Amino acid sequence: MRACVAGWGTAVPERRLTNAELEARVDTTDEWIVERTGIRERRIAGPSETTATLAVEAATAAIKHAGITPDEIDLLIIATATPEQPIPHTGAFVGEALGLRCGSFDLAAGCAGFVYMLVTGSSLLATGDLRNVLVIGSETLSRIIDPADRATCILFGDGAAAAVLSPSGDDGRGLLAWDLGCDGSATGLLEIRAGGSRLPASPQTIANGEQYLKMSGQEVFRRAVRAVVDSAVTTLDRAGVASSEVAWFVPHQANVRIIDSAANRLGIPRERTIVNLERYGNTSAASIPLALAEAAEDGRLRADDLVLLSGFGAGMTWGSALLRWGTP
């Protein structure tokens, strides 16, 4: 039994932060941002919007699209790097708002979070006698970004996307193969140092700005391309599929140069690569499902298309998955 995407939904804040606005805040230009990243604007959560509220909105749409009711959800998984609060987990807030009474947990795998959820949810469908697993990538990264740090404030945005995973039956659709990995030697390349047990938050850590996300951009770029390519190749090999057979490549939306470099090395042309980061920036665990849902909604994804997903993020964590597209 394989798991396929039975329904999807998205939620993004109305507030847009353009490159022109950033020009007035930090030492940068619209031309530089577009050339180096491909990003033109990103969405920013309003005062009443949180990781949980965005997750609820996306999940509500996904459940409706799948043609089921909330009481038919058997498990909830949320991938996020920006939880609602340290305790309890974000899934508790989301499950309560949706009226769920099933099990739930949060998953922290950075920008590879959606692939990790897809693999975990599919495995539990196959082994746990479940009918529907709700997976959500939701982020409010604007809350952990130093607005004066031009290395990060130009990159990240807020948003959420959800999918209902259901058994595919015997038609061959669903998750075909996957690869997950993590190189812990790269933990310092993308991190928030303070606020955990290793370095509890204090007046001193706040004065030092250690509550904000810090990134070593050039090294992340170098490792990200290699991680995406190696993981994607492993996944394709496990499925016995050539890159020429892939209908759509859906990479993590971090940087257009990373996307283009990885696609070129995989031999997948730009016209078969789904890119939407120019409108959303890097939304971490929400980025792959946002791109996937948009492509499904506008009809680019068709039944039996082979869809390759690949993400990478803090840790350094990576994950790839190959789907044969189609609803149950």
N, C-alpha and C positions, 0 to 999 in steps of 0.2 A: 504494500500500500504506500502510495506517495501522497504528499501534501501539496495542494495547489492554492493559489490565491483566489478565494471565492468572492471577495469584495474589498474595496479600498476607499480611502477617504483622506482628505488633507485639511489642514488649518494653518493659515498664516496671518499674522497681524496686519492691520490696515496701514500702519505707519511705515513709510518708506524712508530709508536713510540713503541719500544719493551721494555719489562721489563729490559733487559740487559742495554739499554740506561739509564733507570731510576736509575739503580744501581749506575751508575757513577755520577748521579746528586744529589740524596738524600740518606738518610740512610735507605735503604731497600734492599731486595733481590728478585730475581725471584721466589724462592721457597715460600717466605712469601706472595707475591702478589697473586700467583696462589692458595695457600692454603686458604687465607682469602677472596679472591674475585672471583677467577676463570678466571681472565683476563690475557692474555698473550701479547696482543698488542692492540693498538688503532690507529685510523686514525686521522691525524692532517692536517688541512687546510693549503694550501700554501698561499703565499702573494697575489695572485690574486683570491683566493677563499673566498667567504663570505657566510653568511646564505642565501642570495638571490640567488647567483649563483648556489649553491648546490640545492636549491629548484627548480630552473628553470630546471636543468638537470633531476631531479627526475620526475618533472611534465611532461616534454616533453615525457619521456618514458611511463608514465602512460596514457597520452592522446593517444599516438600511440597504446599502448596495448589495450585500450578500443575501438579502431577502430573509433574514432571520430576526429573532428578537433577542434582547440582552440575556434572557434566562436560558438561551441555548448556547451561550459561551461557557466553555468548560475550563478555560485557563486564560489568564491575562499575563502578558509579559511586556514590560516597558524598558526600552533602552534609552538611557539618558546620562549625560555628564553633568546635568544641572538639575538635580532632584528637587522636589518641592521643599523638602527640609531634610536634615540628617536622619531623623527618626520621626514617624515611621516612613516606610518606603512609599514612593510616589504612587505605586499601584493601589495602595490602600485608599488614597484620595480619589483616584480615577474610578476604581471599582465601585466605591460608594456613590459617586455622582452618576454612574451608569446604571446603578441598581443591580450590580453583580454580587453573587455570593460564592463564587468559585475561588480557587486558589489564585494567587498572584505573586509576582516577584519582579524586582528591578534587575536589570542586567547592565553592567558597566564594561563596555568594550570599546569605548570611544566612538570614532566615526565608522568603525566596522560593526557597530551594534546591531544594525538591521540584519546583516548576514548571520550573525550569531543567533539572533532570535529566530530567523527562518530555519536554521539547522536544528536548534533546540525544540522549537514548536513542532516541526515536522517529525522529529524523533519521538516526541511524546504522543503525537497523534498515532504513530505506528505502534507504540508499545503500551500506551496507557488507556486504550479503549475510549479515546476522546472523539468528539464530533467536530468541535470548532475551537480553535485557539486564536485569540485576539492578540496581535503584536503591534506595538506602537513605538515609533521613534519620535521623541519630543524634546525640544531644547529651547531654553531662553539664555543663549550664550551672551547676549548683551549685558546680562547681570554679572558676568565674571570677567569682563574685558575692561582693561584700563582705557578710558576714552582718550587719554593723551599718548597712548602707545601706538605709534603708526604701524608697527610691525604686526599688530593683531586687530586693531579697531577697524581696519579696512576689509578684513577677511570674513568676519563672522556675523551671522544673522540668526533670527529666531523662526521657529516653525515646527510643525508636527505632521506626521503621516502615519496612517494605520492600515493594517491588512487583516482580514479574516482568513485563516488557514483551515482548509477542510480536506478530507480524504478525496482523492481524485478518481477512485475506482480503478478500473483495469484498462483505461484508454491510453496509458503511457504518459499522461501529462503530470506536471508537478516537478518536485525537486529531483534532479538526476544525479548530481554529484556536488561535492563541496570540499573546501580546504580551509582550515583555521590555523592560526599561528600567532606567536608573540615572541619578540626579542626583548627581554627585560633589560638588556644592557643599554637600551635607548630611552629609558624612563625619563632622563633629564632633558630630552629634546622638546618635550611638550608637556607642561606640568603646571599645577598650582601647588606650591610648596607648603603653604600653611593651611591649617584648619582640620587636620587629621591627627591621629594618635602620634605620628612621628614628630610633628611640629604643631602643637595646639595653637589656635589663634590667640593673640595677645596684643596689647597696645603696640609692642615693638614690631610684630609681624605686619600689622596694619600700617604702621608708619613706613615700613619698607615696601609696601605694596605687594606683599607676598600672598594676598588673597586673590590676586589676579592671575589669569593665564599668561604664561610666558612660553615663547617658542623660539627655537633655533631654526629659522626658516630654510637656509640653504641645505643643512644636513637632513632636515625632514624631507625636503624635495628629493634629494638624492636617494634616500632610503625608500621613500614612498614609491617611486617609479619601479624600483627593483622588486619591492614587495608585491605590488599589484601584478606585475608581469609574471613573476615566479608562481604566485598563488593561482592566478588565472590559468596558467599553463598546466599546473598540477591538476586543477579541477577538470579542464578539458580532457586531459589524458585519462583521468579516472572514468570519465563518461565515454571515452572512445570517440570524441568529437573533434574535428578540426576547426580552427578559428574561422575558416572560410564558410563554415556551416552556421555560424552564429548570426542570427538575424539582427540582434540588438545587444550592444554593450552598454551597461548602465554602471558607470563608475561612481565612486564617492566624489561629490562636487566640492573639491577643495581649491583647485587651481587649474585653469585651462591648459597651462603648459604641462602639468603633470598628466592630465587627461590625454592630451595629444601625444606626449611621449610614450605613454603606456600603450595607447591604441596603435601607434605606429609599430612598436616592437611586437605587438600581438598580430599585426597584419590585418587590423580591423579599420576600415576607412571611417572618416569623420561622419559621413552621411549615415552610418549605422551605429553611431555613438550618440547616446542621449545626453544632452548638456542643457542645463537650465540655471547654472550658477550666476549668470549675468544678472538675474532677477532676484536671487535669494542669497548669494554668497555661500559660505560654508555653514551648513546647519547641522553638522556632526551626524548623530544617529538618525536624524530626519532626512538627510540629504538623498540617500539612495531611494527610500520609499517615496519621497516627493517626486523625484524624477520618474520613477516607475509608474506612479499613479497618474502623472500627467500624460505619459505616453499611452497608458491604457485608456485614459479618458478621451483622448483625441483620436483614437483609432489606429495609432501606429503599431501597437502590439496586436497581433492576430493569432487566432487559434493555431497551436502547434509550432509557433515561432520558438526558436532556441534563444533564450535570454541569459546573458552572462552578467552577473552582479559582482562587483569587487570593491572592497573598502579597506581603508587603513586609518590608523589613528594613534592616539597616545598609548604608550606602553612599551615598544611600538607593537600594536596589535593589528592583525590583518585577517581578512576573510573573503573568500570567493564562493559563489554558488552558481550552478547552471540549472535553469528552469526550462521545462517545455511548457510554454504558456497555454493557459486555458482554464476556465472555471469548471467546477465539478459537474 
